[in-house]
Amino acid sequence: MRLICLENKKHSSDVPKRMLLLMLLLISGCVSVKLENSERLMRHPGFPVAAQAAPEFTREALKTINSLEYEIERRR
């Protein structure tokens, strides 16, 4: 009987730790991230070749990425 009581006490002391961990995980999901995929793509080593081969497509793709990222950031 005494072992059962010790086990229950051990688990009850873990509850606050688990609650704290859960709260920290939930809060960390609220961190805002700046979306900069166009800049990341333009820094890619293959970007100049893509821009030379298909300048209109590359320009439109970057504009689309910027527009969609703006909408995502605006809704946050």
Backbone as a chain_set.jsonl record, in Angstrom:
{"seq": "MRLICLENKKHSSDVPKRMLLLMLLLISGCVSVKLENSERLMRHPGFPVAAQAAPEFTREALKTINSLEYEIERRR", "coords": {"N": [[0.823, -1.204, 0.0], [1.937, 1.213, 0.734], [3.808, 1.702, -1.316], [2.187, 2.313, -3.491], [1.122, 4.778, -2.707], [3.46, 6.331, -2.703], [4.084, 6.251, -5.404], [1.891, 7.626, -6.491], [2.322, 10.172, -5.409], [4.663, 10.839, -6.696], [3.806, 11.061, -9.385], [1.968, 13.114, -9.103], [3.597, 15.31, -8.625], [4.727, 15.657, -11.073], [2.771, 16.741, -12.642], [2.465, 19.651, -12.52], [4.859, 20.329, -13.855], [4.465, 19.21, -16.351], [2.238, 20.66, -17.177], [3.346, 23.215, -17.315], [5.231, 22.808, -19.345], [3.484, 22.232, -21.481], [2.132, 24.695, -21.666], [4.264, 26.375, -22.391], [4.919, 25.301, -24.884], [2.58, 25.885, -26.291], [2.557, 28.677, -26.228], [4.89, 29.252, -27.619], [4.15, 28.773, -30.215], [3.013, 31.073, -31.086], [4.784, 32.866, -32.047], [5.867, 35.329, -34.265], [6.817, 35.112, -37.634], [8.819, 36.455, -40.105], [8.161, 36.44, -43.472], [10.218, 35.839, -46.117], [10.661, 34.754, -48.699], [11.074, 35.414, -51.403], [13.418, 36.958, -51.361], [15.142, 35.015, -50.371], [15.102, 33.178, -52.489], [16.222, 34.77, -54.509], [18.808, 34.956, -53.626], [19.744, 32.483, -54.156], [22.112, 30.362, -55.799], [21.444, 29.608, -58.428], [19.711, 31.508, -59.337], [20.401, 33.812, -61.049], [20.759, 32.553, -63.544], [18.208, 31.486, -63.998], [16.74, 33.862, -64.102], [17.835, 35.013, -66.388], [17.172, 33.116, -68.33], [14.374, 32.985, -68.267], [13.017, 35.699, -67.905], [10.523, 37.101, -67.626], [8.804, 35.173, -66.503], [10.194, 34.652, -64.114], [10.042, 37.172, -62.882], [7.231, 37.434, -62.549], [6.758, 35.219, -60.907], [8.139, 35.945, -58.553], [6.701, 38.261, -57.864], [4.214, 37.101, -57.339], [4.828, 35.46, -55.14], [5.565, 37.455, -53.285], [3.108, 38.818, -53.041], [1.395, 36.826, -51.984], [2.711, 36.278, -49.559], [2.417, 38.745, -48.334], [-0.361, 38.752, -47.905], [-0.576, 36.624, -46.085], [0.936, 37.604, -43.891], [-0.54, 39.872, -43.288], [-2.903, 38.856, -42.265], [-2.213, 37.853, -39.826]], "CA": [[0.0, 0.0, 0.0], [2.791, 2.381, 0.816], [4.398, 1.918, -2.636], [1.184, 2.971, -4.32], [1.057, 6.176, -2.292], [4.657, 7.003, -3.175], [3.961, 6.411, -6.845], [0.929, 8.699, -6.753], [2.965, 11.447, -5.097], [5.618, 11.105, -7.759], [3.064, 11.513, -10.554], [1.322, 14.406, -8.857], [4.594, 16.378, -8.737], [5.013, 15.829, -12.494], [1.671, 17.453, -13.297], [2.799, 21.071, -12.789], [5.917, 20.401, -14.857], [3.854, 18.915, -17.648], [1.386, 21.802, -17.528], [4.241, 24.299, -17.711], [5.76, 22.455, -20.654], [2.403, 22.407, -22.444], [1.898, 26.127, -21.848], [5.392, 26.923, -23.15], [4.778, 24.871, -26.271], [1.472, 26.627, -26.904], [2.968, 30.067, -26.384], [5.925, 29.36, -28.64], [3.504, 28.74, -31.522], [2.501, 32.404, -31.404], [5.887, 33.706, -32.498], [5.689, 35.807, -35.631], [7.959, 34.873, -38.507], [8.792, 37.283, -41.308], [8.307, 35.631, -44.677], [11.105, 36.502, -47.082], [11.04, 33.713, -49.652], [11.597, 36.017, -52.636], [14.817, 37.299, -51.113], [15.875, 33.759, -50.263], [15.254, 32.631, -53.839], [17.14, 35.612, -55.283], [20.173, 34.665, -53.167], [20.102, 31.133, -54.614], [23.129, 30.43, -56.856], [20.87, 29.413, -59.757], [18.76, 32.562, -59.675], [20.756, 34.595, -62.247], [20.522, 31.748, -64.747], [16.754, 31.435, -64.184], [16.287, 35.193, -64.517], [18.267, 35.207, -67.781], [16.464, 32.183, -69.216], [12.932, 33.288, -68.297], [12.881, 36.898, -67.072], [9.116, 37.429, -67.322], [8.308, 34.154, -65.581], [10.838, 34.878, -62.821], [9.455, 38.393, -62.316], [5.854, 37.124, -62.113], [6.823, 34.291, -59.771], [8.52, 36.722, -57.372], [5.559, 39.113, -57.517], [3.187, 36.234, -56.737], [5.308, 35.092, -53.801], [5.442, 38.65, -52.432], [1.697, 39.085, -52.807], [0.857, 35.81, -51.074], [3.31, 36.493, -48.244], [1.765, 39.93, -47.772], [-1.676, 38.341, -47.411], [-0.375, 35.804, -44.882], [1.385, 38.469, -42.802], [-1.629, 40.805, -42.973], [-3.938, 38.142, -41.51], [-1.703, 37.445, -38.504]], "C": [[0.863, 1.262, 0.0], [3.446, 2.695, -0.54], [3.447, 2.646, -3.558], [1.106, 4.45, -3.979], [2.285, 6.943, -2.773], [4.605, 7.224, -4.679], [3.003, 7.533, -7.184], [1.536, 10.065, -6.462], [3.954, 11.825, -6.185], [4.914, 11.655, -8.989], [2.431, 12.871, -10.324], [2.323, 15.554, -8.937], [4.98, 16.621, -10.19], [3.941, 16.659, -13.201], [1.993, 18.923, -13.518], [3.88, 21.228, -13.853], [5.349, 20.165, -16.252], [2.965, 20.063, -18.106], [2.236, 22.974, -18.003], [4.813, 24.037, -19.102], [4.71, 22.662, -21.737], [2.145, 23.883, -22.716], [3.024, 26.767, -22.654], [5.314, 26.533, -24.618], [3.677, 25.635, -26.987], [1.862, 28.078, -27.159], [3.991, 30.211, -27.508], [5.344, 29.307, -30.049], [3.0, 30.096, -31.964], [3.591, 33.349, -31.899], [5.679, 34.069, -33.961], [6.967, 35.59, -36.427], [7.786, 35.726, -39.754], [9.054, 36.381, -42.508], [9.119, 36.4, -45.701], [11.58, 35.492, -48.119], [11.563, 34.272, -50.963], [13.072, 36.357, -52.483], [15.671, 36.037, -51.037], [16.124, 33.152, -51.641], [16.236, 33.449, -54.682], [18.594, 35.416, -54.854], [20.647, 33.279, -53.621], [21.106, 31.238, -55.766], [22.558, 30.29, -58.271], [19.931, 30.521, -60.201], [19.159, 33.367, -60.919], [20.493, 33.841, -63.55], [19.021, 31.69, -65.044], [16.22, 32.772, -64.676], [16.673, 35.488, -65.963], [17.436, 34.352, -68.739], [14.984, 32.529, -69.346], [12.651, 34.507, -67.428], [11.437, 37.237, -66.7], [8.526, 36.45, -66.308], [8.886, 34.389, -64.187], [10.243, 36.094, -62.131], [8.053, 38.117, -61.776], [5.84, 36.184, -60.914], [7.173, 35.036, -58.484], [7.395, 37.648, -56.919], [4.466, 38.298, -56.827], [3.577, 35.836, -55.324], [5.15, 36.266, -52.849], [3.99, 38.937, -52.081], [1.088, 38.097, -51.808], [1.434, 35.956, -49.667], [2.701, 37.715, -47.563], [0.408, 39.557, -47.183], [-1.553, 37.514, -46.136], [-0.006, 36.696, -43.694], [0.277, 39.425, -42.362], [-2.677, 40.15, -42.093], [-3.485, 37.72, -40.125], [-2.108, 38.414, -37.449]], "O": [[0.541, 2.25, -0.66], [3.616, 3.869, -0.869], [3.866, 3.511, -4.327], [1.031, 5.288, -4.877], [2.164, 8.089, -3.207], [5.033, 8.267, -5.172], [3.281, 8.323, -8.087], [1.287, 11.019, -7.199], [4.07, 12.995, -6.552], [5.384, 12.628, -9.579], [2.363, 13.692, -11.239], [1.939, 16.672, -9.283], [5.509, 17.684, -10.513], [4.203, 17.221, -14.264], [1.806, 19.41, -14.633], [3.827, 22.155, -14.661], [5.717, 20.847, -17.209], [2.942, 20.4, -19.289], [1.891, 23.645, -18.975], [4.871, 24.941, -19.936], [5.013, 23.209, -22.797], [1.959, 24.28, -23.866], [2.767, 27.612, -23.511], [5.61, 27.343, -25.496], [3.822, 25.993, -28.156], [1.524, 28.639, -28.202], [3.958, 31.184, -28.261], [5.994, 29.759, -30.992], [2.596, 30.253, -33.116], [3.321, 34.525, -32.141], [5.354, 33.215, -34.786], [8.066, 35.857, -35.941], [6.727, 35.716, -40.381], [10.045, 35.653, -42.549], [8.736, 37.498, -46.105], [12.778, 35.39, -48.385], [12.426, 33.652, -51.584], [13.877, 36.076, -53.371], [16.78, 35.992, -51.569], [17.22, 32.671, -51.927], [16.992, 32.888, -55.475], [19.51, 35.681, -55.632], [21.824, 32.948, -53.48], [20.967, 32.112, -56.622], [23.144, 30.811, -59.219], [19.408, 30.483, -61.315], [18.308, 33.586, -61.781], [20.055, 34.429, -64.539], [18.607, 31.828, -66.195], [15.359, 32.821, -65.553], [15.92, 36.141, -66.684], [17.049, 34.803, -69.817], [14.405, 32.38, -70.422], [12.106, 34.372, -66.333], [11.17, 37.622, -65.562], [7.834, 36.852, -65.372], [8.16, 34.335, -63.194], [9.969, 36.058, -60.931], [7.727, 38.527, -60.661], [5.015, 36.329, -60.012], [6.571, 34.786, -57.44], [7.162, 37.8, -55.72], [3.865, 38.75, -55.852], [2.749, 35.87, -54.413], [4.658, 36.1, -51.733], [3.684, 39.266, -50.935], [0.357, 38.492, -50.9], [0.715, 35.774, -48.686], [2.496, 37.714, -46.349], [0.065, 39.996, -46.085], [-2.343, 37.685, -45.208], [-0.576, 36.556, -42.612], [0.176, 39.749, -41.179], [-3.283, 40.819, -41.255], [-4.304, 37.27, -39.324], [-1.769, 38.231, -36.28]]}, "num_chains": 1, "name": "protein.A"}
